[in-house]
């Protein structure tokens, strides 16, 4: 049994991962910002504002075998319409927030702990209107590789890079049949990923089955980044 902290574990991929880990008998600590999720076996929830100046992660003092950072957002717009502050706000949530959490959690990480961060297929594949996403997620990929080197051999650090996935975060891009069909058509597997699909990959990276993996950016994207059919 592992003890895993999921930052943003109350919805989307974080919630799916929480369920998968808890059902496997692991102890899961999740954080939320405003609405406390319903109680569940093997799951403890704690309020946390990752944008606050000081983060108190003392609830993790029993030690952590895994840490997953889920907070993010998807803002798509033509580059000329984006304000520099939009990039800063996005970076603070997705990158600075992750940095603060990792620094605060370092003292609680057990030997052979696993860190999982989230990038996006857009970080390395050019898509229209994705500059804001690509900037932050590109930074996450750099953080993943550099920290994997610095924290080896005690801690493994990997990132998952999904394409669009059925989550509340992506709802505005999948809220009509036309949008769904357009996104399905873009993917070689002709389907849109589910939160459970991406969560399963994150669960694998936390597990001992991935004990010889670190510094990796793993895409799970229905083939969109490498296959053209």
Secondary structure, 3 states (H helix, E strand, C coil): CCEEEEECCCCHHHHHHHHHHHHCCCEEEEEECCCCCCCECCEEEEECCCCCCCCCCHHHCCCEEEEEECCCCCCCCCHHHCCHHHHHHHHHHHHHHHHHHHHHHHHHEEEEEEEEEEEEHHHCCCCCCCHHHHHHHHHHHHHHHHHHHHHCCCEEEEEEEECCEECHHHHHHCCCHHHHHHHHHHCCCCCCEEHHHHHHHHHHHHCHHHCCCCCCEEEECCCCCCCCC
